Amino acid sequence: MRHAPISSKLFADNRERLSRLMLGNSLAVVNSNDILPTNADGSLRLVASSDLFYLTGIEQEESILLLYPDSHFEEFREVLFLREPTPLMEIWEGHKLTREEARKISGVKRVEWLSDFDGIFRRLMCEAEHVYLNSNEHKRAVVQVETREARFVAETQRQYPLHSYQRLARLMHKLRVVKSEAEIDLLRQACALTGKGFQRVMKFTKPGVNEAEVEAEFAHEFIRGRGGFAYTPIIAGGLNACALHYIENSMDCRAGDLLLLDVAAQYANYNSDLTRTIPVSGRFTRRQRQVYDSVLRVFRQCAKNLVPGKLPKTWQKEAEALIEEELLKLGLLRPRDIKEQSPDKPALKKYFMHGVGHPIGLDVHDVGHVTEPMQAGWVMTVEPAIYIPEEGFAVRLENTIVIGEKENVDLMAHIPIEADEIEAAMSKGRSGRGK
């Protein structure tokens, strides 16, 4: 792992919370992700399974957790399985976890090698009545490649067709959407790295630099801080910013344009999410400033509107009403446009066509039951925007915010967002370069 060690108490507490939600005499199984291939004999770096990491802190391929809280034998209530290191494996792939290292990371007392999995699994399956198996149940997931979990589910149900099978994802979504203080601390570290990257980029950006060079400035701060990119960065100058998921990052930044930066850091598998829009030349034009201030007003109010007990769809409707009001002030919509709009095609969608925020955590678009009311402990992004392709620019602003019982905590409050702050920071950076 690249990040600093995390107390195993976080993972032990998470396992305890899951155990309390499971039916009696139940066995739960969680697998690591596959290492995905590229071309020829190439492969990608392992992306840790969010659920396995949440329950164990383990980030190694082919790992499996068995959780059987009601087992008659205490040694079978939690069992973690790992690849057994061999000298040849470590020559080619480097160090693999020992049993003792895995115990220290996870807090799971019983750690076995994978060669013992089949025998132990069969014994526990013969005792358990209910079995929780895992799958990707994110509503926006596009699942085209069979995963390790999917293969395991199919083989388990083939071998043991008479068990009562349950969906582990339903429980994991309920647990993971509410963040503990330890998780919020890790998110705070990811946000701190993001802030360092943005400060560096404000000083660096000027006409003529390439979007790819801007991306590299973020990478410098994220990687040296023992983190990485939370998602593929969007560095979008001018009209590029009107493509919501522009990731080419290949154009030169032009004088007079705005540069939309949807870039954030990940630390210890916990993700932050930030968007800022800055003037390439260091100062906003009058029209750019008008739009920027409109989006900022919406951002401020949407952040206040995040309260426990409110449905996410209600929060979205509130955001759309605020944006509609700003579009009228900016002259982008006319009262007649509002009067003549149809319910399924609101006029504001021409300039704002996406959600105003989403849960975030171990996944950028984190799991959670978003058809249920928000709760204290949810961590949400707030990301209103106005896209004006006919004028060749867009403004989007976004922070990562913890919903509190009485007041929210903006984990990115330290990162400049006011237009005057951004202009001042960019001006200072340029004067510093000139010395």
Residue pairs with C-beta under 8 A, 6 or more apart in sequence:
1 59
1 268
2 226
2 227
2 228
3 226
3 227
3 267
3 268
3 269
4 226
4 268
5 105
6 57
6 105
6 182
6 186
6 268
7 182
8 57
8 104
8 105
8 106
8 107
9 107
9 182
10 57
10 180
10 182
10 183
11 54
11 55
11 56
11 57
11 105
11 106
11 107
12 106
12 107
13 180
13 182
14 54
14 55
14 175
14 180
15 55
15 56
15 67
15 78
15 107
17 175
18 28
18 55
18 67
18 171
18 172
18 175
19 67
19 69
21 171
21 174
21 175
22 28
22 67
22 69
22 130
22 132
22 171
23 129
23 130
23 166
24 70
24 129
24 130
25 70
25 127
25 128
25 129
25 130
26 68
26 69
26 70
26 128
26 129
26 130
26 131
26 132
26 166
27 66
27 67
27 68
27 124
27 125
27 128
27 130
27 131
27 132
28 65
28 66
28 67
28 68
28 131
28 132
28 168
29 64
29 65
29 66
29 67
29 121
29 131
29 132
29 133
29 134
29 152
29 156
29 168
30 49
30 51
30 52
30 55
30 64
30 65
30 67
30 134
30 168
31 49
31 52
31 63
31 64
31 134
31 148
31 149
31 152
32 46
32 48
32 49
32 52
32 58
32 60
32 61
32 62
32 63
32 64
32 148
33 46
33 47
33 48
33 49
33 52
33 61
33 147
33 148
34 61
34 147
34 148
35 43
35 44
35 45
35 46
35 61
36 43
36 44
36 47
36 145
37 43
37 44
38 44
46 59
46 60
46 61
48 58
48 59
48 269
50 176
50 269
50 362
50 363
50 367
51 134
51 168
51 172
51 176
52 58
52 63
52 65
53 59
53 269
53 362
54 172
54 175
54 176
54 362
55 65
55 67
56 63
56 65
56 80
56 105
56 106
56 108
57 105
57 106
58 65
58 80
58 82
58 97
58 102
58 105
58 106
59 269
60 82
60 83
60 96
60 97
61 83
62 82
62 83
62 114
63 80
63 81
63 82
63 83
64 80
64 81
64 114
64 117
65 78
65 79
65 80
65 81
65 108
66 76
66 78
66 79
66 80
66 81
66 120
66 121
66 124
67 77
67 78
68 76
68 77
68 78
68 79
68 124
68 127
68 128
69 77
70 77
71 77
71 124
71 127
72 127
75 109
75 110
76 110
76 120
76 123
76 124
78 108
78 109
78 110
79 108
79 110
79 111
79 112
79 120
80 102
80 106
80 108
80 110
80 111
80 112
81 111
81 112
81 113
81 114
81 116
81 117
82 96
82 97
82 99
82 102
82 111
82 112
82 113
82 114
83 89
83 96
83 113
83 114
84 113
84 114
84 115
85 95
85 96
85 97
85 98
89 96
90 96
97 105
99 111
99 112
102 108
102 111
103 109
103 111
112 120
125 131
125 156
125 160
125 163
128 163
129 163
129 164
130 163
130 164
130 165
130 166
131 156
131 160
131 163
131 164
131 165
131 166
132 165
132 166
132 167
132 168
132 171
133 149
133 152
133 153
133 156
133 157
133 165
133 166
133 167
133 168
134 149
134 153
134 168
134 169
134 172
135 149
135 150
135 153
135 167
135 168
135 169
136 143
136 147
136 149
136 169
137 167
137 169
137 170
137 173
137 367
138 363
138 365
138 367
139 370
140 365
143 150
157 165
169 367
172 367
173 367
173 368
173 369
174 368
174 369
176 361
176 362
176 366
176 367
176 368
177 359
177 361
177 366
177 367
177 368
177 369
177 375
177 378
178 375
178 376
178 377
178 378
179 187
179 361
179 377
179 378
179 379
179 402
180 377
183 270
183 361
184 379
184 402
184 409
184 411
186 267
186 268
186 270
187 270
187 271
187 272
187 360
187 361
187 379
187 400
187 402
187 411
188 411
189 227
189 267
189 268
189 270
190 227
190 230
190 264
190 265
190 266
190 267
190 268
190 270
190 271
190 272
191 264
191 265
191 272
191 274
191 400
191 411
191 412
191 415
192 225
192 414
193 221
193 222
193 225
193 227
193 265
193 267
193 272
194 222
194 263
194 264
194 265
194 272
194 274
194 412
194 415
195 412
195 414
195 415
196 221
196 225
197 217
197 218
197 220
197 221
197 222
197 263
197 265
198 218
198 261
198 263
198 274
198 276
198 415
198 416
199 415
199 416
199 425
200 217
200 218
200 220
200 221
201 214
201 217
201 218
201 261
201 278
202 278
202 416
202 422
202 425
202 426
202 429
203 425
203 426
203 428
203 429
203 430
203 432
203 433
204 213
204 214
204 217
204 429
205 214
205 253
205 259
205 278
205 280
205 426
206 253
206 280
206 281
206 282
206 430
207 253
207 254
207 255
207 280
207 281
208 252
208 253
209 252
209 253
210 250
210 251
210 252
210 253
211 235
211 236
211 237
211 240
211 248
211 249
211 250
211 251
211 252
211 253
211 259
212 235
212 249
212 250
214 235
214 249
214 253
214 259
214 261
215 233
215 235
215 249
215 263
218 229
218 233
218 263
218 265
219 229
221 265
222 228
222 229
222 265
222 266
225 265
225 267
226 267
227 265
227 266
227 267
227 268
228 265
228 266
229 263
229 264
229 265
229 266
230 264
230 265
230 266
230 271
230 272
230 273
230 364
231 264
231 271
231 273
231 364
232 247
233 247
233 249
233 261
233 262
233 263
234 245
234 246
234 247
234 249
234 260
234 261
234 262
234 263
235 249
235 259
235 260
235 261
235 263
236 243
236 246
236 249
236 259
236 260
236 261
236 262
236 394
237 251
237 252
237 253
237 254
237 257
237 258
237 259
237 260
237 280
238 251
238 254
238 257
238 258
238 392
238 393
239 389
239 392
239 393
240 246
240 248
240 251
240 260
241 258
241 259
241 260
241 277
241 387
241 393
241 394
241 396
242 387
242 388
242 389
242 393
242 394
244 353
244 354
253 259
253 280
254 280
255 280
255 281
256 280
256 281
256 285
257 279
257 280
257 281
257 392
257 393
258 277
258 278
258 279
258 280
258 284
258 288
258 393
258 394
258 395
259 277
259 278
259 279
259 280
260 275
260 276
260 277
260 394
260 395
260 396
261 274
261 275
261 276
261 277
261 278
262 273
262 274
262 275
262 396
262 398
263 274
264 271
264 272
264 273
264 274
264 400
265 272
266 272
269 362
270 361
270 362
271 360
271 361
271 362
271 363
271 364
271 366
272 360
272 400
272 411
272 412
273 360
273 364
273 381
273 383
273 398
273 400
274 398
274 399
274 400
274 412
274 415
275 383
275 385
275 396
275 397
275 398
276 397
276 398
276 415
276 416
276 417
276 422
277 292
277 295
277 394
277 395
277 396
277 397
278 422
278 426
279 285
279 288
279 422
279 423
279 426
282 423
282 426
282 427
282 430
283 423
284 292
284 419
284 423
287 391
288 393
288 395
289 419
290 330
291 330
291 386
291 388
291 393
291 395
292 395
292 419
293 419
294 326
294 327
294 329
294 330
294 386
294 395
295 326
295 384
295 385
295 386
295 395
295 396
295 397
296 397
296 417
296 418
296 419
297 322
297 326
298 319
298 322
298 323
298 326
298 384
299 382
299 383
299 384
299 397
299 398
299 399
299 417
301 318
301 322
302 315
302 318
302 319
302 322
302 356
302 357
302 382
302 384
303 382
303 399
303 401
303 408
303 410
304 408
305 315
305 318
305 319
306 315
306 357
306 374
306 380
306 382
306 401
306 403
306 408
307 374
307 403
308 373
308 374
308 375
308 376
308 403
308 405
309 373
309 374
310 373
310 374
311 371
311 372
311 373
311 374
312 370
312 371
312 374
313 371
315 356
315 357
315 374
316 355
316 356
319 356
319 384
320 346
320 348
320 352
320 356
322 384
323 348
323 351
323 352
323 384
323 386
324 333
324 338
324 346
324 347
324 348
326 386
327 333
327 347
327 348
327 351
327 352
327 386
328 334
328 335
328 338
330 386
332 351
332 386
332 388
333 347
333 348
333 351
337 347
338 347
340 347
341 347
351 386
351 387
351 388
352 384
352 385
352 386
352 387
353 387
354 385
355 383
356 382
356 383
356 384
357 380
357 381
357 382
357 383
358 365
358 366
358 370
358 380
358 381
359 365
359 366
359 367
359 368
359 370
359 378
359 379
359 380
360 366
360 379
360 380
360 381
360 400
361 379
366 379
368 378
374 380
374 403
375 403
376 403
376 404
376 405
377 402
377 403
378 402
378 403
379 400
379 401
379 402
379 403
379 411
380 400
380 401
380 403
381 398
381 399
381 400
381 401
382 398
382 399
382 401
383 396
383 397
383 398
384 396
384 397
385 394
385 395
385 396
385 397
386 394
386 395
387 394
387 396
388 394
397 417
399 410
399 411
399 412
399 413
399 415
399 417
400 410
400 411
400 412
401 408
401 409
401 410
401 411
401 412
402 408
402 409
402 410
402 411
416 422
416 425
